[in-house]
Amino acid sequence: MDFWGNYEAGDVADLVRAKDFEVEVLRDAYVARGGPAAVFSAPSWPAGAMGFAGDPDGTWAADTNAMVNRYGAARAIATGIAPGSLFDATSIADAYNAAYAGVLRALQRMHGAVSPGDLQDVWARLQRAQAFAEGATPQPTTPDEQLLAFQTVDRGIRAGERAARGAIATGVPLVALGLLGLLVLELRRR
């Protein structure tokens, strides 16, 4: 960013590299789940065309494809800006600012909010579907020895606390009675 708060060529290039990486990681996670990589490269992926049983929902592939296409168009504009001459610095600054905002807008249509079809939305939907799929797998049934030991110690501590509370509740009158007895003995001695 320059002195006046304008984005420069390096800022736009860094943003594009970072977002390329995020989209690539999303694609890899989707493909590892069993999804077709064509969602990330096809010109248009129709809604409801899941193509396989592991798709998170009926609109995920179409939303992701639309987001990738929007990002591809914004990326082409951002990487296609030719550095201008020194006499045209204002228009170059405006072009880089517009390119930077365009890349962000392609991935998040409403600034500060997650909308359906945004990069964050498709990530969250994919992760939620993955969590449900992992939660459906059978869990180990062998007992956890450390947990059982902890539960046993915890029960012993709680039983000791209850006994101490009971002793204190009944012990106060006994102590008072003992002190009264000592007072009576002291008075008799006189």
QUIDAKA-V769014 format. One record per residue. N is the residue number from 1. RES is the residue in one small letter. SS is DSSP state (H for helix, E for strand, - for the rest). PHI is phi as a letter, one per 30 degrees, with the letter a starting at -180 (NA if undefined). PSI is psi in degrees with one decimal (none if undefined). Layout:
((N & RES & SS & PHI & PSI) (N & RES & SS & PHI & PSI))
//
This chain:
((1 & m & - & NA & 138.3) (2 & d & - & d & -176.0) (3 & f & - & e & -32.9) (4 & w & - & c & 3.4) (5 & g & - & i & 14.8) (6 & n & - & c & 147.0) (7 & y & - & d & 148.5) (8 & e & - & c & 176.4) (9 & a & H & e & -41.3) (10 & g & H & d & -37.1) (11 & d & H & d & -44.9) (12 & v & H & d & -42.2) (13 & a & H & d & -40.5) (14 & d & H & d & -42.5) (15 & l & H & d & -45.1) (16 & v & H & d & -42.9) (17 & r & H & d & -43.5) (18 & a & H & d & -42.4) (19 & k & H & d & -32.7) (20 & d & H & e & -43.6) (21 & f & H & d & -44.6) (22 & e & H & d & -43.8) (23 & v & H & d & -37.6) (24 & e & H & d & -40.6) (25 & v & H & d & -40.0) (26 & l & H & d & -46.2) (27 & r & H & d & -44.6) (28 & d & H & d & -40.3) (29 & a & H & d & -39.3) (30 & y & H & d & -43.1) (31 & v & H & d & -38.1) (32 & a & H & d & -28.1) (33 & r & - & d & -12.8) (34 & g & - & j & 7.5) (35 & g & - & d & 155.3) (36 & p & - & d & 134.8) (37 & a & H & d & -14.3) (38 & a & H & d & -22.3) (39 & v & H & e & -31.4) (40 & f & H & c & -4.6) (41 & s & - & b & -18.0) (42 & a & - & d & 144.8) (43 & p & - & d & -35.5) (44 & s & - & a & 124.9) (45 & w & - & c & 111.8) (46 & p & - & d & 145.7) (47 & a & - & d & 141.0) (48 & g & - & i & -7.0) (49 & a & - & c & 72.0) (50 & m & - & d & -48.6) (51 & g & - & i & -13.4) (52 & f & - & a & 164.3) (53 & a & - & d & -18.2) (54 & g & - & d & 5.2) (55 & d & - & d & 136.2) (56 & p & - & e & -42.7) (57 & d & - & a & 179.3) (58 & g & - & d & -16.1) (59 & t & - & c & -5.6) (60 & w & H & d & -48.2) (61 & a & H & d & -42.2) (62 & a & H & d & -42.0) (63 & d & H & d & -43.1) (64 & t & H & d & -43.1) (65 & n & H & d & -42.1) (66 & a & H & d & -40.2) (67 & m & H & d & -43.0) (68 & v & H & d & -39.3) (69 & n & H & d & -41.2) (70 & r & H & d & -44.7) (71 & y & H & d & -40.8) (72 & g & H & d & -42.1) (73 & a & H & d & -44.4) (74 & a & H & d & -36.0) (75 & r & H & d & -41.3) (76 & a & H & d & -40.6) (77 & i & H & d & -43.6) (78 & a & H & d & -39.0) (79 & t & H & d & -10.5) (80 & g & - & c & 3.8) (81 & i & - & d & 123.1) (82 & a & - & d & 132.9) (83 & p & - & e & 132.3) (84 & g & - & d & -178.8) (85 & s & - & d & 169.4) (86 & l & H & d & -23.5) (87 & f & H & d & -13.5) (88 & d & H & c & 35.4) (89 & a & H & d & -34.2) (90 & t & H & d & -44.5) (91 & s & H & d & -33.2) (92 & i & H & d & -43.2) (93 & a & H & d & -42.9) (94 & d & H & d & -39.8) (95 & a & H & d & -43.9) (96 & y & H & d & -40.4) (97 & n & H & d & -44.7) (98 & a & H & d & -39.5) (99 & a & H & d & -42.9) (100 & y & H & d & -48.6) (101 & a & H & d & -35.9) (102 & g & H & d & -40.0) (103 & v & H & d & -45.6) (104 & l & H & d & -40.6) (105 & r & H & d & -31.2) (106 & a & H & d & -29.9) (107 & l & H & c & -20.9) (108 & q & - & b & 100.9) (109 & r & - & d & -33.3) (110 & m & - & c & 116.8) (111 & h & - & e & 127.2) (112 & g & - & i & 1.2) (113 & a & - & b & 147.4) (114 & v & - & c & 121.3) (115 & s & - & c & 155.7) (116 & p & - & e & 131.6) (117 & g & - & j & -3.8) (118 & d & - & d & 162.9) (119 & l & H & e & -44.2) (120 & q & H & d & -37.0) (121 & d & H & d & -47.2) (122 & v & H & d & -33.8) (123 & w & H & d & -48.8) (124 & a & H & d & -42.3) (125 & r & H & d & -38.8) (126 & l & H & d & -43.2) (127 & q & H & d & -38.8) (128 & r & H & d & -43.4) (129 & a & H & d & -37.7) (130 & q & H & d & -40.2) (131 & a & H & d & -40.0) (132 & f & H & d & -40.4) (133 & a & H & d & -40.0) (134 & e & H & d & -32.0) (135 & g & H & d & -22.4) (136 & a & - & d & -13.6) (137 & t & - & d & 145.5) (138 & p & - & d & 140.6) (139 & q & - & c & 155.2) (140 & p & - & d & 143.7) (141 & t & - & c & -2.5) (142 & t & - & d & 141.8) (143 & p & - & d & 147.7) (144 & d & - & c & 112.3) (145 & e & H & d & -40.2) (146 & q & H & d & -39.5) (147 & l & H & d & -43.2) (148 & l & H & d & -41.6) (149 & a & H & d & -42.8) (150 & f & H & d & -43.8) (151 & q & H & d & -39.2) (152 & t & H & d & -46.3) (153 & v & H & d & -41.0) (154 & d & H & d & -42.0) (155 & r & H & d & -40.7) (156 & g & H & d & -42.6) (157 & i & H & d & -44.8) (158 & r & H & d & -38.2) (159 & a & H & d & -40.2) (160 & g & H & d & -39.2) (161 & e & H & d & -41.4) (162 & r & H & d & -41.6) (163 & a & H & d & -40.7) (164 & a & H & d & -40.3) (165 & r & H & d & -41.0) (166 & g & H & d & -41.0) (167 & a & H & d & -39.9) (168 & i & H & d & -41.2) (169 & a & H & d & -40.3) (170 & t & H & d & -20.2) (171 & g & H & d & -26.5) (172 & v & H & d & -47.3) (173 & p & H & d & -34.1) (174 & l & H & d & -41.0) (175 & v & H & d & -43.0) (176 & a & H & d & -40.5) (177 & l & H & d & -40.1) (178 & g & H & d & -43.7) (179 & l & H & d & -37.4) (180 & l & H & d & -40.0) (181 & g & H & d & -43.1) (182 & l & H & d & -37.3) (183 & l & H & d & -41.6) (184 & v & H & d & -43.6) (185 & l & H & d & -41.0) (186 & e & H & d & -40.6) (187 & l & H & d & -34.7) (188 & r & H & d & -33.0) (189 & r & H & d & -22.5) (190 & r & - & d & none))
//
